[in-house]
Amino acid sequence: MVKNKILIFLILIVIGSMILLSCTKETSSVPITEIFTNEDLNFSVEIPKQWEGKFIAEDYEKGVNFYSKNNKDYGGLLCSIERLVGELISQEDLDQAPVSQKILLKDNGYTYILRMPSDVQFALDNNKLKKEYGEMQALVNDMASSIKTINDSRPVPKVEGYKVIGTSFFTLEIPEDWDVKTTEDYDLRWEIYSEENIVGDIELFPYKSLYEGPYIETDLNKLLVDDELQRKARIYLNDEDGYKEIMQNITLTFEFTPSPFTVLDVEAAAVEYINGGGKKVFGQIENIEIVDGTPKSITIKAKEFIPDDSADSGFYIKDLGLKEVYSLENGVIMAPLMPPNYNSFEAYGIYNMDNEFIQTYENLYNMHYDFIIGADKQLKIIMGFYLP
């Protein structure tokens, strides 16, 4: 092994016994002082020599916080390593958090992530402590990237013969020989596999929808709702012999988890504004007034979307001949493509309606939108309405 050869070489030239860090298959020249192990979370990391006698590790339910000991009175947090259930968590999911996070390792049904502190954690008026904190934090990536699992223990299922699957939005249990994969062209749908065959899927729905229609549940088509987390999902399995019991086990073990804000949440927020005394205006953007580089107001060409089965498109649009003007000064968020009738779906396709977005979004004036107006008569949300 390369590591052993390096160790032997260093011993032979009498400059100390040092083991080189392994950074996800790449070697680093940072010497280590010890191997830190957390058996409950089943991982180990290599502590840099420069941290010797200067760090504190404190456990919490799902992870470990690493501190600069001498800066502890000022916060002192260097980083956190956290273990999440499931291997279907993506870096894009983590990027939605207000703090820096990255995936370190996926193994044995878990995802290990590195989370950095969100604010100043050292003594601002003490140059010695400030320098020490900076030197320690400069080695955080080397330390965290050396992470390894200790053994092959996995999340413990409640149902015998099943295994635990986890995403950033939910966990559930499926038969050991089944699998769940994220749908390639739809970030919030997951396909369920038995061997190489797709036998069902899971899809997130808006908790509250502007266009919510009747939904028929069956033994193999279930709608699950969590009012506290404001999440809704549909689980479907093919109508095959033996799947009814599997569906029961899946739904019984299904749990929503605290998760990132998505386009679906934008729609749920729109419903809240309307229920709170606001309204929805359907139409197109006529003009946006920009003053000193800041959007000030928007003029909307008001229209009406009318479903019509006799039309080739299934609908027609009536121009109401009205122009409505609303302020943009309090900040507006925009989701360019929303269900229903979307032709592409980005879970995190949410933007601030600022001058940069206005200048760069090519289809801004061509699309139809649902404009959500608050009870205070201010524009709150713009949601793209795809028309085929």
C-alpha positions as CSV (number, residue, x, y, z in Angstrom):
1,M,0.0,0.0,0.0
2,V,1.1,3.6,-0.8
3,K,0.3,4.7,2.7
4,N,2.6,2.0,4.3
5,K,5.4,2.8,1.9
6,I,5.2,6.5,2.8
7,L,5.2,5.6,6.5
8,I,8.2,3.4,6.2
9,F,10.0,6.1,4.2
10,L,9.3,8.8,6.8
11,I,10.5,6.5,9.6
12,L,13.8,5.7,7.7
13,I,14.6,9.4,7.3
14,V,13.8,10.1,11.0
15,I,11.3,12.9,10.6
16,G,8.6,11.3,12.7
17,S,5.9,8.7,12.4
18,M,3.3,10.2,10.0
19,I,0.5,8.7,8.1
20,L,-0.8,10.5,5.1
21,L,-4.4,11.4,5.0
22,S,-6.6,9.6,2.4
23,C,-9.0,12.1,0.8
24,T,-11.6,10.1,-1.0
25,K,-9.0,8.1,-3.0
26,E,-6.6,11.0,-3.3
27,T,-3.7,11.3,-0.9
28,S,-2.9,14.4,1.2
29,S,0.3,15.5,2.8
30,V,-1.4,16.5,6.1
31,P,0.1,14.5,9.0
32,I,-2.3,13.0,11.5
33,T,-2.2,12.7,15.3
34,E,-5.0,10.2,15.9
35,I,-8.0,8.4,14.5
36,F,-11.3,9.8,15.9
37,T,-14.0,7.2,16.0
38,N,-17.7,7.4,16.7
39,E,-19.2,3.9,17.1
40,D,-22.8,5.0,17.4
41,L,-22.6,6.8,14.0
42,N,-20.3,4.2,12.6
43,F,-17.5,6.4,11.2
44,S,-13.9,7.4,11.8
45,V,-11.8,10.4,10.6
46,E,-8.2,11.2,10.8
47,I,-7.4,14.2,13.1
48,P,-4.6,16.5,11.7
49,K,-1.5,16.8,13.7
50,Q,-2.0,20.6,14.0
51,W,-5.3,19.9,15.9
52,E,-3.5,17.9,18.7
53,G,-4.7,19.1,22.1
54,K,-6.6,22.0,20.4
55,F,-10.0,20.4,19.5
56,I,-13.1,19.1,21.2
57,A,-15.6,16.7,19.7
58,E,-19.1,16.7,21.0
59,D,-21.8,14.2,19.9
60,Y,-25.4,15.1,19.1
61,E,-28.2,12.8,17.9
62,K,-27.2,12.5,14.2
63,G,-23.6,13.8,14.2
64,V,-20.5,15.2,15.8
65,N,-19.5,18.9,16.2
66,F,-15.8,19.7,16.1
67,Y,-14.6,22.7,18.0
68,S,-11.5,24.8,18.5
69,K,-11.0,24.3,22.2
70,N,-9.4,27.8,22.8
71,N,-12.2,29.5,20.9
72,K,-15.1,27.6,22.6
73,D,-16.2,30.7,24.6
74,Y,-16.8,32.4,21.2
75,G,-18.6,29.5,19.6
76,G,-15.5,27.8,18.3
77,L,-17.3,25.5,15.9
78,L,-15.0,24.3,13.1
79,C,-17.5,21.9,11.4
80,S,-20.0,19.2,11.9
81,I,-20.2,15.7,10.4
82,E,-23.7,14.4,10.3
83,R,-25.2,11.0,9.2
84,L,-28.4,11.0,7.3
85,V,-30.6,8.0,6.6
86,G,-30.6,7.0,2.9
87,E,-28.3,7.2,-0.1
88,L,-30.7,9.1,-2.4
89,I,-29.8,12.5,-0.9
90,S,-28.2,14.7,-3.6
91,Q,-25.7,17.5,-3.4
92,E,-28.4,19.8,-4.9
93,D,-30.6,19.0,-1.9
94,L,-27.8,20.1,0.5
95,D,-27.1,23.2,-1.5
96,Q,-30.6,24.6,-0.5
97,A,-29.5,25.1,3.1
98,P,-28.3,28.6,4.3
99,V,-25.0,27.0,5.4
100,S,-22.3,25.3,3.4
101,Q,-22.8,21.5,3.2
102,K,-21.3,18.7,1.1
103,I,-21.6,15.0,0.8
104,L,-18.6,13.1,2.2
105,L,-19.6,9.5,1.8
106,K,-22.6,7.2,0.9
107,D,-22.4,3.8,2.4
108,N,-24.5,1.1,4.1
109,G,-27.8,3.0,3.6
110,Y,-26.5,6.3,5.0
111,T,-25.2,9.6,3.7
112,Y,-22.5,11.4,5.7
113,I,-22.3,15.1,5.2
114,L,-19.9,18.0,6.2
115,R,-21.6,21.1,7.5
116,M,-19.7,24.4,8.0
117,P,-20.6,27.0,10.6
118,S,-22.9,29.8,9.5
119,D,-21.2,32.7,11.4
120,V,-18.1,33.9,13.1
121,Q,-16.9,31.3,15.7
122,F,-13.6,32.9,17.0
123,A,-12.4,35.8,19.1
124,L,-12.4,38.8,16.8
125,D,-10.2,40.9,19.1
126,N,-7.6,38.3,19.8
127,N,-5.2,37.8,16.9
128,K,-3.6,34.7,18.4
129,L,-7.0,32.8,18.8
130,K,-8.2,34.1,15.5
131,K,-5.1,32.8,13.8
132,E,-5.3,29.4,15.6
133,Y,-9.0,29.0,14.5
134,G,-8.1,29.9,10.9
135,E,-5.2,27.4,10.8
136,M,-7.5,24.6,12.2
137,Q,-10.4,25.3,9.9
138,A,-8.1,25.3,6.9
139,L,-7.6,21.5,7.6
140,V,-11.3,20.7,8.0
141,N,-11.7,19.3,4.4
142,D,-8.6,17.1,4.9
143,M,-10.0,15.8,8.1
144,A,-13.6,15.2,6.9
145,S,-12.5,13.7,3.6
146,S,-10.7,10.9,5.4
147,I,-14.1,9.6,6.7
148,K,-14.6,5.8,6.6
149,T,-17.3,3.5,7.9
150,I,-16.2,1.2,10.7
151,N,-18.4,-1.8,9.8
152,D,-21.2,-2.7,7.5
153,S,-24.1,-1.9,9.8
154,R,-27.2,-0.5,8.2
155,P,-30.4,1.3,9.2
156,V,-32.5,-1.3,11.1
157,P,-35.9,-2.0,9.4
158,K,-39.1,-2.5,11.3
159,V,-40.3,-5.2,8.8
160,E,-38.4,-8.5,8.6
161,G,-36.9,-9.0,5.1
162,Y,-37.1,-5.3,4.3
163,K,-34.5,-2.5,4.0
164,V,-34.6,1.2,4.8
165,I,-34.5,3.7,1.9
166,G,-34.0,7.4,2.4
167,T,-34.1,10.6,0.4
168,S,-34.0,14.3,1.5
169,F,-37.8,14.2,1.8
170,F,-38.8,10.8,3.3
171,T,-37.7,7.4,4.5
172,L,-39.5,4.1,3.9
173,E,-38.9,0.3,3.8
174,I,-39.1,-2.0,0.8
175,P,-38.3,-5.7,0.3
176,E,-34.5,-6.4,0.5
177,D,-34.4,-7.3,-3.2
178,W,-36.2,-4.2,-4.4
179,D,-34.7,-0.7,-5.0
180,V,-35.7,2.9,-5.4
181,K,-34.1,5.3,-7.9
182,T,-34.7,9.0,-8.6
183,T,-36.4,9.5,-11.9
184,E,-34.0,11.0,-14.4
185,D,-36.2,13.8,-15.8
186,Y,-38.2,14.5,-12.7
187,D,-36.5,15.5,-9.4
188,L,-39.4,14.8,-7.2
189,R,-40.4,11.4,-8.4
190,W,-38.7,8.1,-7.5
191,E,-39.2,4.8,-9.4
192,I,-39.6,1.5,-7.4
193,Y,-37.8,-1.5,-8.9
194,S,-38.0,-5.2,-8.5
195,E,-34.8,-6.5,-10.1
196,E,-34.8,-4.6,-13.4
197,N,-38.5,-4.0,-13.6
198,I,-40.3,-0.8,-12.6
199,V,-43.1,-1.9,-10.3
200,G,-44.3,1.5,-9.0
201,D,-43.3,5.0,-8.1
202,I,-43.4,7.7,-5.4
203,E,-44.2,11.3,-6.2
204,L,-44.3,14.5,-4.1
205,F,-47.4,16.6,-4.6
206,P,-48.0,20.2,-3.4
207,Y,-49.3,20.2,0.1
208,K,-51.9,22.7,-1.1
209,S,-52.5,23.1,-4.8
210,L,-54.1,25.7,-6.9
211,Y,-55.3,23.0,-9.2
212,E,-56.1,20.1,-6.9
213,G,-58.6,17.7,-8.4
214,P,-60.3,14.6,-7.1
215,Y,-57.9,11.8,-6.2
216,I,-59.0,8.2,-6.1
217,E,-57.1,6.0,-3.6
218,T,-56.9,2.2,-4.0
219,D,-55.0,-0.6,-2.2
220,L,-52.1,0.1,-4.5
221,N,-52.4,3.8,-4.9
222,K,-52.1,5.8,-1.7
223,L,-51.8,9.4,-0.8
224,L,-49.8,10.2,2.3
225,V,-49.9,13.6,4.1
226,D,-47.9,15.2,7.0
227,D,-49.7,18.3,8.2
228,E,-46.9,19.4,10.5
229,L,-44.2,19.2,7.8
230,Q,-46.7,20.2,5.1
231,R,-45.8,17.4,2.8
232,K,-47.9,15.2,0.5
233,A,-46.8,12.2,-1.5
234,R,-48.4,9.5,-3.7
235,I,-47.2,5.9,-3.7
236,Y,-48.2,3.6,-6.4
237,L,-47.5,-0.1,-7.1
238,N,-48.5,-2.1,-10.1
239,D,-51.5,-4.4,-9.7
240,E,-49.6,-7.6,-9.2
241,D,-50.2,-10.6,-6.9
242,G,-48.6,-10.2,-3.6
243,Y,-48.0,-6.4,-3.9
244,K,-50.9,-5.5,-1.6
245,E,-49.1,-6.6,1.5
246,I,-45.9,-4.9,0.3
247,M,-47.9,-1.7,-0.2
248,Q,-49.2,-1.9,3.4
249,N,-45.7,-2.3,4.7
250,I,-44.4,0.6,2.6
251,T,-47.1,3.0,3.7
252,L,-46.8,1.9,7.4
253,T,-43.1,2.6,7.4
254,F,-43.2,5.8,5.3
255,E,-42.1,8.9,7.1
256,F,-41.6,12.4,5.8
257,T,-38.4,14.2,7.0
258,P,-37.7,17.9,7.3
259,S,-36.7,18.8,3.8
260,P,-35.6,21.6,1.5
261,F,-38.0,24.2,0.1
262,T,-39.1,23.3,-3.4
263,V,-41.3,24.5,-6.3
264,L,-44.1,22.5,-4.7
265,D,-43.8,24.6,-1.6
266,V,-44.1,27.7,-3.8
267,E,-47.5,26.5,-4.9
268,A,-48.6,25.8,-1.3
269,A,-47.5,29.3,-0.3
270,A,-49.6,30.7,-3.1
271,V,-52.7,29.0,-1.8
272,E,-52.0,30.5,1.7
273,Y,-51.8,34.0,0.2
274,I,-55.1,33.5,-1.6
275,N,-56.8,32.0,1.5
276,G,-55.5,35.0,3.5
277,G,-57.4,37.4,1.4
278,G,-55.3,37.6,-1.7
279,K,-56.1,36.6,-5.3
280,K,-54.7,34.9,-8.4
281,V,-54.4,36.7,-11.7
282,F,-53.7,34.7,-14.9
283,G,-52.0,36.3,-17.8
284,Q,-48.8,37.6,-19.4
285,I,-46.3,40.2,-18.5
286,E,-46.9,43.5,-20.5
287,N,-44.1,45.5,-18.9
288,I,-41.7,45.8,-16.0
289,E,-40.6,49.2,-14.7
290,I,-37.0,49.3,-13.6
291,V,-35.6,52.4,-11.8
292,D,-31.9,52.7,-11.0
293,G,-31.4,48.9,-11.7
294,T,-34.2,47.9,-9.4
295,P,-37.6,46.5,-10.5
296,K,-40.4,48.7,-9.2
297,S,-43.6,47.6,-10.8
298,I,-45.1,45.1,-13.2
299,T,-48.0,45.5,-15.7
300,I,-50.0,42.3,-16.3
301,K,-52.2,41.5,-19.3
302,A,-55.1,39.8,-17.6
303,K,-56.5,36.7,-19.3
304,E,-58.7,33.7,-18.4
305,F,-57.7,30.1,-18.9
306,I,-60.8,28.0,-19.9
307,P,-60.7,24.2,-20.2
308,D,-62.5,23.1,-23.3
309,D,-62.5,19.4,-24.3
310,S,-63.8,20.3,-27.8
311,A,-60.6,22.3,-28.5
312,D,-57.5,20.4,-29.9
313,S,-55.4,21.8,-27.0
314,G,-58.1,21.0,-24.4
315,F,-58.4,24.7,-23.5
316,Y,-58.7,28.2,-24.8
317,I,-57.5,31.5,-23.5
318,K,-59.7,34.6,-23.3
319,D,-58.1,38.0,-23.3
320,L,-60.0,40.1,-20.7
321,G,-58.7,43.4,-22.2
322,L,-57.5,44.5,-18.7
323,K,-54.1,45.8,-17.6
324,E,-53.2,45.4,-13.9
325,V,-50.2,47.0,-12.2
326,Y,-48.6,45.7,-9.1
327,S,-45.5,46.7,-7.0
328,L,-42.3,44.6,-7.1
329,E,-40.6,46.6,-4.4
330,N,-41.2,44.1,-1.6
331,G,-39.5,41.2,-3.4
332,V,-41.1,38.6,-5.6
333,I,-40.2,35.0,-6.1
334,M,-40.7,33.2,-9.5
335,A,-40.9,29.6,-10.5
336,P,-40.8,29.6,-14.3
337,L,-42.5,26.2,-14.8
338,M,-45.1,24.8,-12.5
339,P,-47.5,21.9,-12.5
340,P,-50.0,21.2,-14.0
341,N,-49.1,21.1,-17.7
342,Y,-45.3,21.6,-17.2
343,N,-42.9,20.3,-19.8
344,S,-39.9,20.2,-17.5
345,F,-39.5,20.2,-13.7
346,E,-36.8,21.7,-11.5
347,A,-37.3,21.0,-7.9
348,Y,-35.4,24.1,-6.9
349,G,-36.2,26.3,-10.0
350,I,-37.1,29.3,-7.8
351,Y,-35.7,32.7,-8.5
352,N,-35.8,36.2,-7.1
353,M,-37.5,38.6,-9.6
354,D,-34.6,40.9,-9.7
355,N,-33.0,42.9,-12.6
356,E,-30.5,40.2,-13.4
357,F,-33.2,37.5,-13.8
358,I,-35.4,39.9,-15.8
359,Q,-32.5,40.6,-18.2
360,T,-31.4,37.0,-18.7
361,Y,-34.7,35.0,-18.8
362,E,-35.4,34.7,-22.5
363,N,-39.0,33.6,-22.4
364,L,-40.1,36.1,-19.7
365,Y,-42.6,37.9,-21.9
366,N,-43.8,34.9,-23.9
367,M,-45.0,32.7,-21.1
368,H,-48.3,32.7,-19.3
369,Y,-48.3,32.9,-15.5
370,D,-50.3,32.7,-12.4
371,F,-49.6,36.0,-10.5
372,I,-50.3,35.6,-6.8
373,I,-51.4,38.9,-5.1
374,G,-51.4,39.2,-1.3
375,A,-54.1,40.8,0.8
376,D,-51.9,43.9,0.9
377,K,-52.3,44.3,-2.9
378,Q,-48.6,43.5,-3.4
379,L,-47.4,40.9,-5.9
380,K,-45.9,37.9,-4.0
381,I,-45.3,35.0,-6.4
382,I,-45.1,34.4,-10.1
383,M,-45.6,30.8,-11.3
384,G,-45.1,29.8,-14.9
385,F,-48.0,28.2,-16.6
386,Y,-46.9,26.0,-19.5
387,L,-49.2,25.9,-22.4
388,P,-48.6,23.2,-25.1
